[in-house]
Amino acid sequence: MPRAYPHSHICHGQVVGFSVKLRKNEPTYFAYFRGMDGRRMERDTNQTRVGQAVEAARLIIEKEYAPAIVTVEKVTWEETIERLKARMATSGNRASTLGYYLKLIRLVRKLYPNTDHPADISPAGAARWRDWMMSTLGRRKKLPSAHYVAGILGGLSGLWNKWLMDDLKIVPGNPWQDVAPPKADKLAVKYATNEQIEAFHAWIAERFGECQFPKLFLAIKAYTGCRLMDLCSLKSAQLCGGRLIFPADLTKGRKERAVPLPDDLYTSLDAFKGEVWLWQNYPAGLKAALVAKGWPTHQLNPEFAPQRLYYWVETLFADYRTGHPDRPLLTTHMFRKRAFTMAWQAGVDPRRASIAYGCNVDTLMKHYVGLDEQAVTDGVFEEMNPKAEKKQ
């Protein structure tokens, strides 16, 4: 506090120095102090006595230093959704991002159907929502995993903080930011093994006969390590020069990735591609396989759409898991993890692998590489403490 100020006042955790003085030709005292931005302030106390002027100055300082009162308009859920849709359309985010946020909103409103506004969700209500999620059976009559609930909480916090609070100014705060996620054990990374792929291919051959598409599709996915929707959305022009090109507007990292393919894969893919879409001919090949098996095809849609292919592949894996509940779990994403794991087992530096596969290196090692941690531990300690050379 500057020595020029004979008085002081503690205001909202700050010590503010001030003085009161008479001005020429003025009957009342004026208060002089520094504002929150450091500028010199002058305010009329409207008092003619110095003692009363000092007390009035304290009240003036309290008012000047008081936190700004933020008034947030109460916006209904319906209007919130419409504003979010409009904003996401101009933000450059993909439609899948909006779909995820709308899913989060539906989950919140499922527990609180009588709330009219997002601002009605309090921190206590957010904590109750977490406990409700952890104790409510899902569609498969199973409780959700702690990992799933923790991920949903992170998504809700991001939605409230980035979009509803900072961007759209719909809510005054983020009730999810201090909600503790459930504790969860670290899961081992599971990738598609050779044995699993062979068993799956045998099941496909039994179901579709000599249909080329499923095996070729999964071979490309396992080799490139791409995401399922990225692969479904490729166009024929993106297969060229011995490479399969994933454009920037398609990949999650928004960066183009051109993967060189082995000659046999490139030749097979080049022969299979359609006029516009890479996988455009799969409905025709699938229909021929079903006809050969004597199965009806009247419900098969001959028109190609990336989203329809995505759902068909996911349904194929779901049918396999349903038909073989005794076998190890196999998902489409495990083919992506296989590519990352194969790179690790081949001794490729994870930093270089992360560039090649379009993934953050920490995410790669944490979620995509299936490794024997005990073998890694043994190897590190052996390198740090080499055994003495045996005597000749």
Solvent accessible surface area in square Angstrom, and as a share of the most:
residue,aa,sasa,rsa
1,M,131,0.59
2,P,73,0.46
3,R,245,0.89
4,A,86,0.67
5,Y,25,0.09
6,P,94,0.59
7,H,55,0.24
8,S,45,0.29
9,H,32,0.14
10,I,124,0.63
11,C,0,0.00
12,H,100,0.45
13,G,75,0.72
14,Q,83,0.37
15,V,95,0.55
16,V,8,0.05
17,G,7,0.06
18,F,0,0.00
19,S,6,0.04
20,V,17,0.10
21,K,113,0.48
22,L,98,0.49
23,R,96,0.35
24,K,186,0.79
25,N,158,0.81
26,E,67,0.30
27,P,100,0.63
28,T,20,0.12
29,Y,36,0.14
30,F,20,0.08
31,A,0,0.00
32,Y,17,0.06
33,F,0,0.00
34,R,112,0.41
35,G,8,0.07
36,M,125,0.56
37,D,95,0.49
38,G,42,0.40
39,R,168,0.61
40,R,147,0.54
41,M,29,0.13
42,E,69,0.31
43,R,88,0.32
44,D,54,0.28
45,T,7,0.04
46,N,109,0.56
47,Q,55,0.24
48,T,92,0.53
49,R,169,0.62
50,V,79,0.46
51,G,46,0.44
52,Q,94,0.42
53,A,0,0.00
54,V,15,0.09
55,E,99,0.45
56,A,17,0.13
57,A,0,0.00
58,R,65,0.24
59,L,128,0.64
60,I,36,0.18
61,I,0,0.00
62,E,62,0.28
63,K,167,0.71
64,E,59,0.27
65,Y,14,0.05
66,A,45,0.35
67,P,96,0.60
68,A,93,0.72
69,I,159,0.80
70,V,113,0.65
71,T,120,0.70
72,V,41,0.24
73,E,107,0.48
74,K,119,0.50
75,V,2,0.01
76,T,55,0.32
77,W,1,0.00
78,E,102,0.46
79,E,71,0.32
80,T,0,0.00
81,I,35,0.18
82,E,104,0.47
83,R,75,0.27
84,L,0,0.00
85,K,79,0.33
86,A,63,0.49
87,R,76,0.28
88,M,6,0.03
89,A,86,0.67
90,T,105,0.61
91,S,38,0.25
92,G,51,0.49
93,N,53,0.27
94,R,70,0.26
95,A,88,0.68
96,S,85,0.55
97,T,40,0.23
98,L,34,0.17
99,G,35,0.34
100,Y,82,0.31
101,Y,28,0.11
102,L,31,0.15
103,K,70,0.30
104,L,0,0.00
105,I,2,0.01
106,R,152,0.56
107,L,32,0.16
108,V,0,0.00
109,R,68,0.25
110,K,140,0.59
111,L,47,0.23
112,Y,37,0.14
113,P,93,0.58
114,N,139,0.71
115,T,28,0.17
116,D,87,0.45
117,H,37,0.17
118,P,0,0.00
119,A,33,0.26
120,D,56,0.29
121,I,11,0.05
122,S,49,0.32
123,P,90,0.56
124,A,58,0.45
125,G,3,0.02
126,A,0,0.00
127,A,29,0.23
128,R,135,0.49
129,W,0,0.00
130,R,48,0.17
131,D,75,0.39
132,W,57,0.20
133,M,15,0.07
134,M,60,0.27
135,S,80,0.52
136,T,47,0.27
137,L,104,0.52
138,G,38,0.37
139,R,233,0.85
140,R,191,0.70
141,K,155,0.66
142,K,146,0.62
143,L,103,0.51
144,P,30,0.19
145,S,61,0.39
146,A,20,0.16
147,H,77,0.34
148,Y,87,0.33
149,V,0,0.00
150,A,34,0.26
151,G,44,0.43
152,I,5,0.03
153,L,10,0.05
154,G,46,0.44
155,G,13,0.13
156,L,0,0.00
157,S,26,0.17
158,G,32,0.31
159,L,0,0.00
160,W,1,0.00
161,N,59,0.30
162,K,115,0.49
163,W,10,0.03
164,L,0,0.00
165,M,46,0.21
166,D,76,0.39
167,D,49,0.25
168,L,28,0.14
169,K,136,0.58
170,I,1,0.01
171,V,4,0.03
172,P,91,0.57
173,G,29,0.28
174,N,12,0.06
175,P,11,0.07
176,W,7,0.02
177,Q,117,0.52
178,D,124,0.64
179,V,16,0.09
180,A,64,0.49
181,P,75,0.47
182,P,27,0.17
183,K,195,0.83
184,A,48,0.37
185,D,121,0.63
186,K,152,0.64
187,L,116,0.58
188,A,84,0.65
189,V,33,0.19
190,K,128,0.54
191,Y,49,0.19
192,A,0,0.00
193,T,43,0.25
194,N,84,0.43
195,E,125,0.56
196,Q,24,0.10
197,I,24,0.12
198,E,117,0.52
199,A,32,0.24
200,F,0,0.00
201,H,48,0.21
202,A,62,0.48
203,W,33,0.12
204,I,1,0.01
205,A,39,0.30
206,E,127,0.57
207,R,67,0.25
208,F,10,0.04
209,G,27,0.26
210,E,171,0.77
211,C,17,0.10
212,Q,94,0.42
213,F,3,0.01
214,P,3,0.02
215,K,84,0.36
216,L,12,0.06
217,F,2,0.01
218,L,4,0.02
219,A,39,0.30
220,I,0,0.00
221,K,1,0.00
222,A,18,0.14
223,Y,95,0.36
224,T,0,0.00
225,G,0,0.00
226,C,2,0.01
227,R,58,0.21
228,L,12,0.06
229,M,64,0.29
230,D,13,0.07
231,L,0,0.00
232,C,0,0.00
233,S,19,0.12
234,L,0,0.00
235,K,88,0.37
236,S,9,0.06
237,A,88,0.68
238,Q,38,0.17
239,L,7,0.03
240,C,60,0.36
241,G,75,0.72
242,G,28,0.27
243,R,107,0.39
244,L,0,0.00
245,I,39,0.20
246,F,1,0.00
247,P,26,0.17
248,A,42,0.33
249,D,111,0.57
250,L,36,0.18
251,T,13,0.08
252,K,142,0.60
253,G,58,0.56
254,R,126,0.46
255,K,152,0.64
256,E,108,0.48
257,R,28,0.10
258,A,42,0.32
259,V,18,0.10
260,P,75,0.47
261,L,16,0.08
262,P,50,0.31
263,D,123,0.64
264,D,100,0.52
265,L,28,0.14
266,Y,49,0.18
267,T,89,0.52
268,S,37,0.24
269,L,0,0.00
270,D,60,0.31
271,A,88,0.68
272,F,23,0.10
273,K,66,0.28
274,G,9,0.09
275,E,161,0.72
276,V,76,0.44
277,W,65,0.23
278,L,0,0.00
279,W,0,0.00
280,Q,59,0.26
281,N,65,0.33
282,Y,9,0.03
283,P,7,0.05
284,A,71,0.55
285,G,31,0.29
286,L,3,0.02
287,K,103,0.44
288,A,63,0.49
289,A,10,0.08
290,L,25,0.12
291,V,91,0.52
292,A,90,0.70
293,K,81,0.34
294,G,64,0.62
295,W,110,0.39
296,P,102,0.64
297,T,27,0.16
298,H,150,0.67
299,Q,163,0.73
300,L,43,0.21
301,N,63,0.33
302,P,106,0.66
303,E,117,0.53
304,F,30,0.13
305,A,30,0.23
306,P,25,0.16
307,Q,81,0.36
308,R,94,0.34
309,L,0,0.00
310,Y,59,0.22
311,Y,130,0.49
312,W,50,0.18
313,V,4,0.02
314,E,55,0.25
315,T,74,0.43
316,L,8,0.04
317,F,0,0.00
318,A,38,0.30
319,D,51,0.26
320,Y,8,0.03
321,R,64,0.23
322,T,110,0.64
323,G,51,0.49
324,H,39,0.18
325,P,113,0.71
326,D,127,0.66
327,R,92,0.34
328,P,95,0.59
329,L,101,0.50
330,L,2,0.01
331,T,37,0.22
332,T,7,0.04
333,H,70,0.31
334,M,11,0.05
335,F,1,0.01
336,R,1,0.01
337,K,42,0.18
338,R,40,0.15
339,A,3,0.03
340,F,1,0.01
341,T,0,0.00
342,M,71,0.32
343,A,12,0.09
344,W,81,0.28
345,Q,106,0.47
346,A,81,0.63
347,G,66,0.64
348,V,51,0.29
349,D,45,0.23
350,P,33,0.21
351,R,166,0.60
352,R,160,0.59
353,A,5,0.04
354,S,11,0.07
355,I,133,0.68
356,A,59,0.46
357,Y,37,0.14
358,G,37,0.36
359,C,17,0.10
360,N,92,0.47
361,V,46,0.27
362,D,104,0.54
363,T,50,0.29
364,L,4,0.02
365,M,59,0.26
366,K,126,0.53
367,H,92,0.41
368,Y,21,0.08
369,V,3,0.02
370,G,9,0.08
371,L,55,0.27
372,D,90,0.47
373,E,102,0.46
374,Q,113,0.50
375,A,56,0.44
376,V,61,0.35
377,T,59,0.34
378,D,78,0.41
379,G,29,0.28
380,V,76,0.44
381,F,129,0.54
382,E,106,0.48
383,E,140,0.63
384,M,143,0.64
385,N,99,0.51
386,P,102,0.64
387,K,175,0.74
388,A,96,0.75
389,E,166,0.74
390,K,186,0.79
391,K,197,0.83
392,Q,225,1.00
